[in-house]
């Protein structure tokens, strides 16, 4: 079975359990079983670190990596869940600029040795050109970066223009994203960018295009010349750019997997609708959630689509699936590197449970991530920082850089472990749907 990546703006990490098919079984492993994904990228979690429950972070058979906002509570937030039987990250970080300090370290990500960092951080000149405070850009819980041997996965929740007061911050974030992706590409690393970018790529990607052109008196070129849309399209192969490309952005480095790979002429392929006007039944929406990959990865994909039939009232799920079986073997290599051991959860019931498990002797020689029930999490780190829940006994191996197509001869095929997992019971009060942040 090919490896599958799913991105989903959940509009609150508790929100899915207010809707079928998870209303009756409120458990994350049940959610992931329906999604049938190996990597799940969630955005707009709307939760504080102190409110995270065991069932959210101790999902049997899964590792997870969170980034939550430092100052504004119950806002933004990104998480990446990875299935242990399918893939093993070798590094994980928070933010785009590398200015935050990882737990247990005295230096920010960008100042760590190359073997301990993902790299590709914006240069001093690129940072100065952002027009926004770098620390603030990385303090809102908007990006988690997870590196696999085959590529770097960026899970992103870009700022919206809900009231028109944060145009500079929004554009600065997109410039930082553009710089990080391009720098990673120059370093020879493949990139998969998944998440809510809050930008409609072209007129076909929003039902409001004709209305906007009429109300604002714009031509097609004027619509495409919007600063954020222009910047976004310069990243994409086949992206329409009004006029000459910007200096330093002459080359496209990413590819729209869903649109250009599998649905080039499809209309009405939307992922977000205004809830206050009940726009979803009439499919009057926008496509602002994407899975993008390095151009060199075009042949790796077997399928990509927007998942239908899940729930009314929250955004759709975008999923993609790799075609190369050898890539799965690559991702399942037991390599955890650069993930620092973090203190454990402070909750007494969790601590006692984990201490008993950590004290139990292992009868296996393989990494703990392949042993059901032996994974142990780190504790929550200070607000505004990324924290990872992962097996304590995971092996550390240096990361290898790879480019191009993956071959079985180069890697050696390894079959994944059993994908079944024991159920985890979710608890806590059920909440109804919340309104997703408005996009313009």
N, C-alpha and C positions, 0 to 999 in steps of 0.2 A: 504494500500500500504506500502511495506517495505521501510525502510530508505536506501538511496543509497549514497555512497561516491565515488567521482570521483577525480582522480589525473591527472594533465595535465601540461607538460612543454610547455608553450605557445610561448616560443622564442620571448618574447616581448608582453606586455599586450595589445598593439594595433594590433598585428599581426593577430589575428583571423578575424578581420573585413576586411582584404584584400582578404578573401577567402569565397566561398559559404559554408554554407547557410546564412552567416551574412553580406555579402557584400552589400546587399540592405537595410538591417535593422541593423544599427550599434548600438545596444543597448545590455547592459549586461543582462537584464532580458530576451531578446530574445535568447541570447546565452545559458543561464541557462535552458530555456524552452526546447531547443533542447537536451541539455545534460541530462535533466530529473533527475537532482541530487538534493540532500538535503544538501550535503556538497561538496564544490569544493575546491580542493587544487591546487593552481597554482604555478609554479616555473619559474625562469628566466624571471622576469617581465621587466627588462631592462628599468627602469624608476626612476627618482628622485622624492623625495617627493614634490618638488615645481611644478612638472609637472602633478601631479595627478589631474584629473578633477572631477567635481561633479558626472558625470554619472558613474565614476569608483567606487565611494565610497558610493554614496547615491542611491543604487539600491533598488527599492521598494520591501519590503518583505524580505530583506536580511540584516544580519550583516556581517562585514568584519574586518579582522585583518591582518595588513601588517608588514613586516620586510624588510627594504631596507638598502643597504650598506652605511656605514658611510663615507668612503673615496673615493672609486672608483665609479664614476658617471655612471649611465645608465648601470649597471652591476648587475647580480645576482638578488636577490629579491624573496620573497615568500609571498603569500597571501592565507588566508583561508576564504571562504565565507560560511556562514551557513544560511539556510532558517529558518526564524522566526517561520513559522507555523509547522515546523517539529522538531526543536531542539534548545536548549538554552544552550550555554556554561556557566560554572560557574566561570572559570578563563581563562586568556590568558596571555601568556608570549612570550618573544623573546629570542632566543638563546638556546644552549644546556647546558652551564656551569653555568648559573645563575649569571654571573658577571656584567651584564648590570643593570642599575638602571631604574626602571619603571618611567614614567612621574608622577610628583607630589610627588615622594618619595625621601628620602635622603639616602636610603640604597639599595643595589642590591637585586635582587630577592632572592638569596640564604640566605640572612640575614633577610628576612621578617618573621613574625610569621607564623607558619604552616597553619593557617586558611587563610592566604593571598597569599600563594605560592603553586605551583604544587608539588614541591619537587623532590626527586630523583637526585639531583645535584651530579656530580662527587666529590669524596672526595679529600682531599689534595694530598694523594698518587696517586690517579687516575689522577689528573690534572698534577702532576709532570711528570708522565709517558707519557704524550701526545706527548712530543717533539715539541710543538708549543706554541706560545703565546696565553693564554686563551682569552685575550681581543680581539686579532685579529681574533680568530676562531669565536667569536660571533659578530664581527663587519661587516661582509660581507653580512648580510641579507640572511642567509641560513637556518634558522629554525624558525617556529612559533609553539608554543605548546598551544593547546586549550584543556581544561579539561571539560568533560561532567560527569554526575554522574556515567555513566557506564564504561568509559575508558578515557585515555589521548590520544589525537590525536597529533602526531608529523608530521607536514608538512615540508619536508626537500628537499633542493637542495644541494647535495654533490659536492665538487670541482671535476673538470675534470683534466685530465693529458694532456692538449692540447699541451704543449711544453716541457714537461719533467722537468720543473724547480720547480715544486711545489709538488714533491712527498712527502716530509716531512709534508707539510701542509695538503695535502689530507689524508694521513694516520692518522695524528693527529685528523682531523675532524671525521673520521670513528671510531677511538678509543673513542673519546668523545661521539659519538652516541651510541656505544656499552655500555659504562659505564652508560649513562643516562637511557637507556632502561632497563638494568639489575637492576639498583638501584630502578627504578619505580616498577619493578616486585617484588623485595624484600620487597618493602613497601606495597605490596598487591594490586597494581593498575594494571588493564588491560591496554594494550597499542595497539594502531593502528598506524603503521608507514607507511606513504604514501608519495611518491615523487620520484624524480630523484636521484638515489644513484650512478650513474655513475660507476657501477660495474656489469659485466655480471656474474651471479651466477655460471654457468657451461658451458661446451662446447656447449650444446644444445641451449644456450641462445645467441650465436653469430654466424653469418655466416662466420666470419673470423677465427674461431678456428683452422681449418686445416692449413690455411695459416700461422698463427702465430706459430703453432707447427713446421712447416717445416722451416720457415725463422729463427726462434730463436733456433732451435735444441732442443725443449722441448719435454719431455714425457708428458703423461696425468697427472702424479703426479706432475711434474714440473709446469704444467699450473695451477693446483689447488693449488699449494703452493705459488702462488703470494701473497704477504703480505695482500693486500686489499681483495682479493678473499677469502683467508683463514680466515681473521677476520670476513668477512660477513657471511660465511657459518657456523661459530661457533655460530652465533646468531640463526640459523634456525634449526628447527626440520627437520631431513632428509638431512641437508646440508652435503656435502662431504668434509671432512677435511683430508688433507694429514698428516699422523703421529698422534702423541698424541695431544690432545687438550691442549690449554694453561691453566696455573693455573688461577683459577677464572672464567674460561669459560667452565667448564666441562658440564654444562647443557645448552641445547637450550631453548630459551625463546620465540621465534617468529615462526610464521608459514606462509609460502608463500601461500596466499589465492588463487591467480590465478593459479599458477603451481600445487601445491600439492592438492589444494582443488577441482579443476574442470578440469584442462587440464594437467594431469601428463605426458602423452606421446606426446604431441603436439609439432611439429617442426615448425620453421618459425614464432614463436610467438614473433615478434620483435616490439619495440616501438621507435627505433631511426635508422635513415639512414643518411649516409654522403650526404649532399646536393650538394657538389661541384663535385661529380661524378654521381649525379642523380641516387642514389642507390635504391630509393624507388620503382620504377616500377618493378624491379626485386626482390624486397624484400630481398636485401642483407644488413642486418642490425644487430641490437643487442637488447636484452631486458635489459634495465637498469632502467626502471620505474616500481615501485612495489607498491602493497598494502600488508603489512604484519600485522599480528595480534598476540596477545598473544595466546599461545597454548590452553589455557582454553576457548578461544572464537571460537573454530573450529565449534561447532554446531550452532553458531549464523548466519552463512552465507548461503544465498540462491542461490547466483549466483556471478560470477566474470568473466570478460573477457576484451579483448582489443577492444574498440569500433571502428568498421569499418565504412568506407564510409563518413568520415567527409571531410577532405580537403587534397589536395595534397600540399606538400611543408613544412608541419610542423608535429611534432611528433603526434603519436596517443594518444588517451585518454584511460586510464585504469579505469574501473569502477567495483565496488563491491556493493552487496546488502544484507542487513541483512534479516534474515528469521523470527526472533521472533517479533511478533506484540507488545508484552509487552515492548520490548526494545524501540520501538518508543514512547510509553507512558512515559517511563523513561526519554528519552531525551527531551520530550516536557515540562517537569516540569519547571515552571517559576523560575529559580534560577540563578541569576547573582551575583557572589561573587568574590571579589578580582580584579575586573576591576575598576580601579580608574577613577574618572571623569577627563577628559582632556579638555584643552581649545579648543575652536571651530576653525574651518577653518578661516584663515585670509582673504580669498577672500571676498570682500564687498558684492557681489551679493548673496553669500551663507549665509553670516552672517545676512543680512537683512531678508532673507527668513526664516532662522531658528529662529530668534528672534520672528517673527510673529507667527510661529508654537508653539514655547515654551510658548508664552504668552496666547495661546488659552486654555481655561479651558477644562478639560477632563470630559466627562459625564460617564466614565466607571471606574469600580473598578479593572478590570484586568490589568496586566502589559502593559505598552505602546507598547511592541513589538508585541502584538496581535491586535493593533489598527492601521489600515492602515493610513499611512501619518503622524503618530505622532512620528515616530522615529527621533532622532536628533543626529548628529555625534559629535564626539570630533574634535578638531582641529588637524592638523598634529603636531607631536612632533618633537624634534630635529632630524637631520639626523642620521641614524644609530640606531635608537630606534624603537621599535614596537609601533604602534598606532592602536587604535580600534575605529571603527565607530559603535555606538550602541545607543539604546534608552536611554535618560537621566533619565527617570523615572522608569527604570527597578528595580524590587524588588531585594533585597539582602537576600539570604538565605544561611545558612552554607551548605557546601558540605558534602554529606554522602559517605562513602566508601562502595562499594559493590563488591562482587566477585561472580564468577560462573554464572550459568544460571539465567536469569531474569524471575520471575513469576508474573502473574497478581495479585495473592493474596498478594504478598509482596508489590506491587507498586500501584495497582489500575489503571485500564485502563483509559486513557484519550484520547479522540479523538482529532486529530489535527485540527487546524483552517483551514479555506478556503485557498487553495494554490494559488488562483488567485491573481494577482497583477496588478496594473496599469502600463502601459508602461512608460519607461523612455527614452527620446530621447537622443541619443549620438551625440556629436558634435566634431569638430576638423578635421584636414586634415587626409585623408586616407593614410596609408603607406603600401608599399609592403612587401613581406616576407623578413625576415632577417635570416642570417645563424646562426643556433644553434651551440653553442660551441662544438668543436670537441672532441670526446671521443677516448680513447685508452684502 
